[in-house]
Amino acid sequence: SSTLGGGTLDLRSLGSCINAAEPIDEESMALFYDAFGKFGLQRGVIHPTYGLAEHTVFVCSGGTQILRVSKEALEMEGRVVEVKDETNGTEEESSARIVGCGYPHYQNVDVQ
């Protein structure tokens, strides 16, 4: 570990670093290892990857709905429980507003 910008950076526990940038070249990887080796980055943790992001980024569109849901049910139980819109002060603290992202249209996509 070493210091960087007044803080400590310790990369000894990093076991995998995925790089999906294009193009990936050996010189850039070597420079990255050289730059971060002093912070404990081990050789062999960088894994070049092909992500094909242009085919995974767009799944849903047309989101217009906004739901007010119970924060406790969502955060503690993983359930979506709708809360009716009211204006008392306690509801704002115990609820969250969630914006919908729409639906997959004509794409044969099953979003779960």
C-alpha positions as CSV (number, residue, x, y, z in Angstrom):
1,S,0.0,0.0,0.0
2,S,1.1,3.6,-0.6
3,T,-0.4,7.1,-0.4
4,L,-2.2,8.8,-3.2
5,G,-3.5,12.3,-2.9
6,G,-3.2,12.3,0.9
7,G,-5.0,9.0,1.3
8,T,-3.9,5.4,1.3
9,L,-4.5,3.1,-1.6
10,D,-4.0,-0.7,-1.1
11,L,-4.7,-2.9,-4.1
12,R,-3.2,-6.1,-2.7
13,S,-6.7,-7.7,-2.3
14,L,-7.8,-6.9,-5.9
15,G,-8.1,-10.3,-7.6
16,S,-9.8,-9.3,-10.9
17,C,-9.9,-6.1,-12.9
18,I,-12.0,-6.4,-16.0
19,N,-11.0,-4.1,-18.9
20,A,-13.6,-4.0,-21.7
21,A,-12.2,-0.9,-23.5
22,E,-11.4,-1.1,-27.2
23,P,-8.8,-1.5,-28.3
24,I,-6.9,-3.2,-25.5
25,D,-3.2,-3.2,-26.1
26,E,-0.3,-4.8,-24.2
27,E,1.6,-1.5,-23.7
28,S,-1.4,0.1,-21.9
29,M,-1.8,-2.9,-19.6
30,A,2.0,-2.8,-18.8
31,L,1.8,0.9,-18.0
32,F,-1.2,0.3,-15.8
33,Y,0.6,-2.4,-13.9
34,D,3.7,-0.2,-13.6
35,A,1.7,2.8,-12.3
36,F,-0.4,0.8,-9.8
37,G,2.2,-1.8,-8.8
38,K,3.5,0.5,-6.1
39,F,0.0,0.3,-4.5
40,G,0.1,-3.5,-4.4
41,L,-1.6,-4.3,-7.8
42,Q,-0.5,-7.8,-8.7
43,R,0.4,-8.8,-12.2
44,G,-2.2,-11.1,-13.8
45,V,-5.3,-9.5,-12.4
46,I,-6.3,-7.5,-15.5
47,H,-8.6,-9.5,-17.7
48,P,-9.3,-8.1,-21.1
49,T,-13.0,-8.5,-22.0
50,Y,-15.3,-7.9,-24.9
51,G,-18.5,-6.5,-23.7
52,L,-20.5,-5.7,-26.8
53,A,-22.2,-2.9,-24.9
54,E,-24.1,-1.6,-27.9
55,H,-26.2,-4.8,-27.7
56,T,-26.8,-4.7,-24.0
57,V,-27.2,-1.1,-23.0
58,F,-30.7,-0.6,-24.4
59,V,-33.4,-2.9,-23.0
60,C,-36.3,-0.7,-21.9
61,S,-37.7,2.7,-22.8
62,G,-40.8,4.8,-22.4
63,G,-40.7,5.0,-18.7
64,T,-43.3,7.5,-17.5
65,Q,-44.7,6.1,-14.2
66,I,-43.5,7.2,-10.8
67,L,-44.4,5.1,-7.7
68,R,-44.2,6.1,-4.1
69,V,-43.2,3.0,-2.2
70,S,-42.5,2.1,1.4
71,K,-38.7,2.5,2.1
72,E,-38.8,-0.1,4.9
73,A,-40.5,-2.8,2.8
74,L,-38.1,-2.1,-0.1
75,E,-34.8,-1.8,1.8
76,M,-35.4,-4.4,4.6
77,E,-37.7,-7.0,2.9
78,G,-37.0,-6.5,-0.8
79,R,-40.7,-5.9,-1.5
80,V,-42.4,-3.1,-3.5
81,V,-45.3,-1.8,-1.5
82,E,-47.1,1.2,-3.0
83,V,-47.9,4.1,-0.7
84,K,-50.8,6.4,-1.6
85,D,-49.7,10.1,-2.2
86,E,-50.5,12.2,0.8
87,T,-48.9,15.3,2.1
88,N,-48.3,14.6,5.8
89,G,-44.6,15.1,6.8
90,T,-43.9,11.5,8.0
91,E,-44.8,10.0,4.6
92,E,-41.8,11.7,2.9
93,E,-39.4,10.2,5.4
94,S,-40.9,6.7,5.2
95,S,-41.4,6.5,1.5
96,A,-39.3,6.7,-1.7
97,R,-40.3,7.7,-5.2
98,I,-39.2,5.2,-7.9
99,V,-39.2,6.1,-11.6
100,G,-40.0,3.4,-14.1
101,C,-37.7,2.7,-17.0
102,G,-40.5,1.4,-19.3
103,Y,-40.8,-2.0,-21.0
104,P,-38.8,-4.0,-23.6
105,H,-40.7,-3.6,-26.9
106,Y,-40.4,-6.1,-29.7
107,Q,-37.0,-7.3,-28.5
108,N,-37.8,-10.8,-27.2
109,V,-36.3,-9.8,-23.8
110,D,-37.4,-11.2,-20.5
111,V,-36.5,-8.7,-17.8
112,Q,-36.8,-10.2,-14.3
